[in-house]
Amino acid sequence: MYLAALLARTEDGWEASDTEIDDVETLSDLIELAREASVDDDTVIVFIEQEDAWFGLLRVEGEDDPRIYVSDGAAAARSSYGEILTKELLGDDPDDDTADLDALDLDGTEDGEPLDLEVDDEEATVPAADAVPAAPVGDRLILADIGLAEKELLALESDALAEIADALGAAEVLETVR
């Protein structure tokens, strides 16, 4: 079972809403959903969690490149919605119809820098499905400038959405949605 929420920053603070992800099939769909919720191109955080097994964040700000973080790449890659995020981070689908997103810096590295992955075959440019790390992947600083440092993000386990909302100052807003 998935839990999805969307937190949109406004002049008055954060607005939270349930995010209907049933119709989301690609990362482009998810990005579009986030941009539609944006007020004046402000920050929007899409949060997806699967039964405390993993959680993922998508941060969108106006037309800037989206930023992605997944708490457990291997667990997420085995689920339909997690696969949307990990596929982009790990680049394991060269025939993906979202090729325009291939050039985006979604993992927090500069162009040309390798992902921080432990892969046995050092010459492999694309990790095999079984090489997806059972560890965090993506932009570990995704929330650092708005209230949740890298160390705190990496320490999240169960009920991560509540802890993230609390750190962002959106706990009360989120609770009204639940």
Secondary structure, 3 states (H helix, E strand, C coil): CEEEEEEEEECCEEEEEECCCCCCCCHHHHHHHHHHHCCCCCEEEEEEEECCCEEEEEEEECCCCCEEEECCHHHHHCCHHHHHHHHHHHCCCCCCCCHHHCCCCCCCCCCCCCCCCCCCCCCCCCCCHHHCCCCCEECCCCCHHHCCCHHHHHHCCCCHHHHHHHHHCCHHHHHHHC
